[in-house]
């Protein structure tokens, strides 16, 4: 399993945990899982960035 698939598995687990925390967790837990989801999303975006830049979708192409 590659790193991209690993982070996808983490994202899926975090989304499932988020649902459970909404139903049964504390407000502090909700803050923490949302922060974790933010970090996972940022990692997913960073992994996608090199592919997007190679395809010419980078900010320097927007002008």
Kinemage of the C-alpha trace (Angstrom):
@kinemage 1
@onewidth
@group {chain A} dominant
@subgroup {mainchain}
@vectorlist {calphas} color= white
{ca unk a 1} P 0.000 0.000 0.000
{ca unk a 2} L 1.471 3.347 -1.075
{ca unk a 3} L 1.533 6.579 0.875
{ca unk a 4} L -1.416 8.008 -1.090
{ca unk a 5} L -3.559 5.011 -0.222
{ca unk a 6} L -2.420 5.232 3.395
{ca unk a 7} L -3.632 8.824 3.714
{ca unk a 8} L -6.903 7.844 2.012
{ca unk a 9} L -7.389 5.172 4.685
{ca unk a 10} L -6.632 7.749 7.382
{ca unk a 11} L -9.152 10.139 5.839
{ca unk a 12} L -11.836 7.444 5.773
{ca unk a 13} L -11.164 6.530 9.409
{ca unk a 14} L -11.275 10.176 10.471
{ca unk a 15} L -14.573 10.732 8.690
{ca unk a 16} L -16.058 7.707 10.449
{ca unk a 17} L -14.707 8.938 13.785
{ca unk a 18} L -16.145 12.396 13.096
{ca unk a 19} L -19.601 10.909 12.675
{ca unk a 20} L -19.305 8.967 15.931
{ca unk a 21} L -17.953 11.990 17.794
{ca unk a 22} L -20.826 14.177 16.582
{ca unk a 23} L -23.245 11.632 18.054
{ca unk a 24} L -21.421 10.646 21.250
{ca unk a 25} L -18.381 12.825 21.865
{ca unk a 26} L -17.608 15.952 23.810
{ca unk a 27} L -17.152 19.422 22.320
{ca unk a 28} L -13.400 19.097 22.876
{ca unk a 29} L -13.332 15.832 20.926
{ca unk a 30} L -15.197 17.514 18.077
{ca unk a 31} L -12.613 20.297 17.935
{ca unk a 32} L -9.792 17.759 17.848
{ca unk a 33} L -11.282 15.574 15.104
{ca unk a 34} L -12.036 18.622 12.968
{ca unk a 35} L -8.443 19.753 13.340
{ca unk a 36} L -7.254 16.268 12.394
{ca unk a 37} L -9.515 16.305 9.325
{ca unk a 38} L -8.025 19.674 8.375
{ca unk a 39} L -4.493 18.262 8.636
{ca unk a 40} L -5.408 15.174 6.602
{ca unk a 41} L -7.017 17.370 3.944
{ca unk a 42} L -3.906 19.527 3.783
{ca unk a 43} L -1.778 16.389 3.300
{ca unk a 44} L -4.074 15.179 0.526
{ca unk a 45} L -3.793 18.569 -1.173
{ca unk a 46} L -0.007 18.521 -0.854
{ca unk a 47} L 0.151 15.099 -2.486
{ca unk a 48} L -2.046 16.349 -5.328
{ca unk a 49} L -0.055 19.576 -5.814
{ca unk a 50} L 2.947 18.050 -7.656
{ca unk a 51} L 0.613 16.321 -10.117
{ca unk a 52} L -1.366 19.523 -10.686
{ca unk a 53} L 1.802 21.584 -11.210
{ca unk a 54} L 3.088 19.062 -13.742
{ca unk a 55} L -0.182 19.360 -15.649
{ca unk a 56} L 0.058 23.144 -15.815
{ca unk a 57} L -2.636 23.856 -13.235
{ca unk a 58} L -0.326 25.836 -10.936
{ca unk a 59} L -0.880 29.476 -9.933
{ca unk a 60} L 1.742 30.697 -12.396
{ca unk a 61} L -0.500 29.486 -15.220
{ca unk a 62} L -3.523 31.499 -14.034
{ca unk a 63} L -2.316 34.837 -15.431
